[in-house]
Each structure stands twice: as C-alpha cells, then as structure tokens.
Amino acid sequence: MSHKIVLGDLVPWFSGTSVSGAPFDLHVDAGCWTVLAFLGELAGERAQLEVSALLSLAPLRNDDRLVIRAVFTGPVEMAGQLAAVRHPAVSFIYDRGAQLSAAYGAAAMPRTIVLDPMLRAIANISWDHPSGHANAVSELVRGLPTVDESAGVPLYAPVLVVPRVLDYALCDLLVGLYDKLGGEDSGFMQDIDGKSQTVIDHRLKRRQDLLIVAPELREAIRLQLVRRLVPAIERFFQFSPTRVDRFLVSCYDSAVGGHFFRHRDNVNAGAQHRRFAVSINLNHDYDGCDLVLPEFGRRAYRAPDGGALVFSCGALHEVTPITRGRRYAFLPFLYNEADAERRLASNDRLHDGEALYRGDNDRLLPPLAAD
C-alpha cells in the first residue's frame, strides 16, 4: 500500500545500511536539510540522468547543512554497481521489496522529498514536475538557508540550565576520585538483531567513565539532586523524576580526542525508559566539548561549574570535540516509576552479558510507605 507524504508533517523514520556498507539512521540526519531521492529502478536512462543531477549537488553537501540519500529498487545487482561509486555526497540505499518507497508515496511515481532539520516534509517533487524534476530539486536545494536560519527566527533548544546543583567541594571530590582511579571506555548502546548491546567505536564516541559505587558518595549526590534539581524539573518541565540511571564521573580528554557524535538517548530497545538527560559540569578549565542540539541549529550550551543542563532524551544532541584540557561531568538519566517498570520489562531486550536491571538501587526518593 502506497502512502502519501503530507507537507509539514513528520515523515517515517527508517534505518539500514547503504550499498557501501555504512550504517545510517534517518533520525540522525535531523539538524540538516535532507534530500530523499526515490529513484525506482536504476536500469533506465532517466534514472541515470537523475543520479547525475543528484551528484551535481555534491558541493552543497555538509553534515551540518545538507544530507542526500538516494533510494532505489529493482534488481539487487545494481547495488553492487553503485557500491563502486562511493561518492561522499550521496548515500545509495537499496529498497528491497520497495516497502520504503511505498511508505513515502513513491511506489507508483519516483520523486524527491526534502525534509527540514526536524525531519518534516517541505517539498514533494515528482518526476513529472512541470518545470522538470531535476531542475526543481536543484533550485530548491540551492536556495535553502543555513540550519540556524531555517525557522526564520533565532532557534533555542528546550534546554533547562540549573546552576549550583552540586557543591563545589563535591565537584572537586569527584574530579579527584577520577584522577586517582581513572576511567574506562564507556561505549554506547546499539541495537543488534533487536537487542541492545554496548559497543565501542571511537569514531562516534570517545569518553572514559568511572562508576561511583561508594554508598556514602552516591547518597551525597542523591540528596543534592533531590533538593536542588528535581524541584526545577518539576516546575519547568512538569515532570517528577523518582529514579536515576547511572552514578558515574565522565571524562572527555583532549589528549585522546574526546567527543560524542550526534545521537538520541532513548531510541535503543534497552534505553526507552530514559526521560531526561542531565549534564552536570564538575570543572571549567577546558575548551570545546559543548552540548549542541542540531535540530535547533549550531548554538552551543555549557553548564556552569556544579550546574546542570537538562533536556529530553528524545532530542538529537552531540558533544563537540574537546580541544584543550579535560572536561569532567556527572551524567545521569532521570525517569519515574512507570518508566522503571518499562525498564524492568526490557531486560529480555538486552544482549547476553549486559547488566540486567533489578530496580533496587536507582531511587531518587524513598518508596512510599505501605498503608
């Protein structure tokens, strides 16, 4: 069944692997203008001309401005031919069974759909466009503004800044503890065969973490979160967190190129319980390593010493490369009782070897007394 894309609406997310073997997720393309060219079968002369027209847009392609993805159907042999192209400006995606093309209304007529930085359709240009498909796409794409100017007004991400959450003395204690004990590569969650697994890929993330296990230290942190951070979240986000995921000190080190490429914190099967991400800076003597939420432009956000940045785990975000020094941070996720039940039910969606959730050591608040 072919669906119609409605201009102004969010489009369906999809993920997969390009013919060159590179994985991709459409939701990570947010924060850019995205060109989705549905080409149908590539054996015909028209399709080859359309591919050439796409490649002519190569100079405009930039990870922070424009992404071009070409989706094709037909004989799988074409995938092998396109894999040899390896053009950095265009990712070729094989749509086996044409299900993706149907989802975007391109099964009967090839077309190009252009998305804004929030992945909403702003153009749906079919191959029978009166002024010519390739010309219409080129004219539109070349006229697109920067992402910072995409809304016509300045963009500000929904980030809550809360100063003075952790005492300076506690911040210094956590930094000293890390410097004494060191950290380990933290990795990130990735879904493999439908289950979440921790993987290490320094191209996407380079950070070391130290898990805080001392009960007295965890309690000192918990108390300050409850007294100073939770009331602000309740007031400004209308959400009452009761659970905290992760007590750890994280370190982005310029000596090894610390960074974290754009991602969302709650899309993996084992992470859908997360509601709000918190980033509490423990020091300030470093350069780079700021928070950016690409869907709202390239504006950078940084918490003050001991202060917190709070934002939705559903927001696309990245940590820019650190260029000098070390950044130390406390980086928990917050959620509530319903989310804890969801996390408990997600244990069977974790790969073997991942720590299972028990629900007995993540409370921000004591449990309600029984009647």
N, C-alpha and C positions, 0 to 999 in steps of 0.2 A: 504494500500500500504506500502510495506516494503522499507525503505531507507537504504543506505549503508553509514557507517561512514568512512570517509577518514582520514587516519593517518596524523597528522599535522594540521588538521582543527579544528576550534572551534566546539563544539557539541551543540545541542539544550539545552537551559535551561528549567528546569521544577521545579515545587514546589508541595507541597501537605502535607500529614500527614502520618507518619509512623503508623504501626499497633498498636504501644504502645500509640499513641495519640500525639506524639511530632511533631510539625510543622517543615518543612525544606524547604530550597530553595537551589537548586544546585549552584546558583551563589555565595552563602555564603561559599560553600566548596572551592572556589578558595583560593589560598595560601597554599593548601595542595595537595599531590598526592591523587587522588580519584579513588577508585575501584568501578565500577558499574557492579555488577554481575547480569545478566539477566538469571533467573533460569527456566523460563517457569512454568509449573505446578509442584507443590511440592509433589504430591501424589506418584510419582515413587521413586524407590530405588536410582537411580542415583542422583536425586535432593537432597535427604537426605545426600548422600555422599559429594556432592558439598557444602552443607551448613556446614557440619562438617569441610571441608577443609578451608572454609572461617573463621570459628571460630578459627582455629589454628593460624590464623594471628593476633589474638587479642593482643598479646604483642607488636605488631608493631604499633597499632593504637594510634594516638595522634592528638588532634585538630590542632596542628601546624605542623603536618607532614603527617598523613595518615588518610583518612576517607573511610569507607567501607559501601556501600549501596547495599542491595540485593533486586532485583525487581522480583516479581513472579506474575503469572497469575493463572487462573483456578478457582475452587470453592471458594467462599468467606469464607467458613467455615475455610479454612486454616489460614486466618488472625487471627481468634480467638486463634488458637493453637499457632501461632508464637508470639502473644502478651504476652503470658506467659513466653516466653524465656527471654525477656528483657535483652539481652546481650549488655553491653555498647560498644562493639567493632563494632557491626553490626546493622544498621537500616534496618528493613524489610518494603518494600513498596509494597502495593497491586496495581497492574496494571489492573484495571477494563477495560475489553474490549481489553486488550493487545495493546492499542494505543501507549503507551510509548515504549514497546518492538519493535513495528513496526518502530517507529521513529529512533530507534538505530540499525535497521537491525537484530534484534534478534527474529523476529516472527517465522521464519522457523527453526532456529537452536539456542538454548541457547548459550550464550557467555559471556565473561567478557571483558569490555572495561576499560582501565586505562587512566586517564586524568592527564596532568601535572598541575602545580599550576596556569596556566592561562586557564584551562579548555579546553585544546586541546588534542585530542586523540593521545596517544603514543603507544597503543597496542590494538589489537582486537583479542582476543583468543577464538576461538570457541570450542565447546565440543568435536569436532573430531580432535583436535590438535594432530599431530603425536606423540609428547612426553607426551601426557596426559594433559588435560586441567588444572587440579588442580596443577600438578607439574609445569607447565609452568607459571601459575599465581604466585605461591609461589616463584619460582626462581626470577621472575621479581621484585615482590614487595620487597623481602628481599634485593635486590641489589640496590634499589632506594637511591639516596643521600639525604641529607637534602635539604629543600627548598632553603636555601641560596646558595647551590651548584648546583641547578637544571639546570642552564643555562651553567655551565662550566666556567663562568666568574663572577666576582662580580656584583650584581644587585643593581641598583639605581632607585628609583621610580621617575616618572616625577613630582617632587615637586619643585615649584619655591619658593626660600627664598628671601624675600624682607625686609631688615632691615629698621628701622626708618620710619615707616608709620604713626603711631600716636605719638604725642609728649608725653614725659614722664609726663608732667603736666596733659594732658588729660587722660592718663592711670590712674594716681593717682586719678583724679576726678571720673572716672568711678568705680574704686575699692571702693572709699569712699562712693559713692552713693549706691553701692550694700550693703556694710556693714551697712549702715543706714537703708535701706528699706527692704533688704532681697530678696530672690527669691522664685519661686515656681517650683515644679517638671515640667520639660519641656515635658517629654514623647517623643514619636516618631510616625511617620506615619506608618500605616499598612492598607493594602487593605482588606476589609471585604465585601464580596458579590459584588466585583467590584468597591467599592467606598473607598476612603481614609478616615481614622479616626485616631485621636490622641489617643494613648493608653499608659498606664503606666505599665512598667514591670521592676522592679529593678534588675532582673537577667540579663537583656540585657543593661539597661542604668540607671545610677544614676547621675543626674545633675540637678541643680537648675538654673533658668533663671530669669532675671529682664528685662522687656520690657522697652526700652527708649522711652518715649513719649514727652518729652520737645522739642519743635521745635528748640530752640536755640542750644541745645546739639546735636540733630540729624544733624543740619546744620554744626556744627563744625566738626563732624566726617565725613560728606559727603565731605566737602572741602578737608580734608587731604587725603581721599581715592582717590579723583579725581586728586589731584596734585602729589601724591607720589606712588600710587599703580596702577592706571589704565594705565599710560604710560608703566610700566614694563610688565603688562599683554599683552598690545598691541604689544610690541616689541618681547617678548619671546614666547608668545602663539598665536600670530596673531589673537587675538580676541578683539573686542571693546565692553566692557560692558557698558550699559546705564541704567541698573536697578539694585536695590539692594533689596534682600529679607531678612528682619529681622534686626532691630536695637535692640540689646539686650546685656546685660552683663551676661555671663555664669560663673558658679562656680562649679568646681569639688572639693569636700570636703573630705579629708581623714577620717574625723570623721564618715562619713556615707558610705565610700567605693565608692567614685565617679569613674565612668568608663563608657565606651560606647563600647559594643561588635561590632564585625565586621559587616559592613553594607555598602550600597551604598545610595547616597543621591537623586537619580533621578529615581528610579525604580517604585515608587508608582504612582497611577493614578493621584493624585493631585500634584505631585512634578516633573513632567517631563520637566518643564520649566527651571529647575536649570542647569547651565552650569559649573560654577566653585565655589568650596567651598573655603572660606578664614578663616584662623585661626590666629588671632592676639593676642599674649600674652600681658597681662596687668601687669604681675608680674613674678618673677622668683624664689621666695623662697618656693620651694616645691620639692618633689621627686616623680618620676613616672609620670604618666599622659602624656605620649608622643604619638605622632602620628606614627602608623605603617600601611603600605600598604602591606598586606600579599602576594599579587600576586608577589611582588618583594622581598620577604624574610622578616626577622625579624628586619631589620635595623630600628632604631627609629629616628624620626625627631622632632625637637623642634625649635620654632621661638624665636628670642631674644626679650627682652622687647620692646614693641611697634612695633615689626616687624611682618611680615605676612608669613605664609605658604599658597601657592595657589596650588590647584590640581583639577583635573577633578571630577565632581560629579559622574561620572560613575565608578570611581576607588573604589574598595573594600578597606575599611580602618577601623581602630579601634583606640580608645583612651585607652591606658593601664591603669590599676588601679592606682590611686594616693595613695602613701604610707606615705606621710608626708605633712602636711600643706594644703593650699588651692591654687588651680590654678584658676585665673580669666582670662577670654578671651572674645574677641568680635568676633562673629562667623556668618558672613553674607554669603549669596549666591549671585552670580552675574549672570546676563543674559542680553539679548538685547531686542530690540523692537519686533522681531518676536517671541521670547520666551514669552514676555508679552502677546501677542495675544493668544499664546497657553495656557498660564495660565488662561487668562480670559475665554477661551472656556472650561477649565477644571472645572469650578465652579460646573457643574452638576455631576462631578465625586467625589464630597466631600459629606461625610455623613452629615445628619442634625445636626446642632449645630456647625459645623466647620465654621470659619470665611471665608466669601466669598471675593474673590479678586476684587478690584474696579479699580486698575490701576492708582490711582491718588496720591499716596503718597510714591512711591518707585523709583523715578527718581534719578539717579546719575547726569545726565546732564539735563539742561533745555530743553524743547521741541523746535524743530526748528521753527523759526518764519514763519508764513504763507506768501506766496507771495502776 
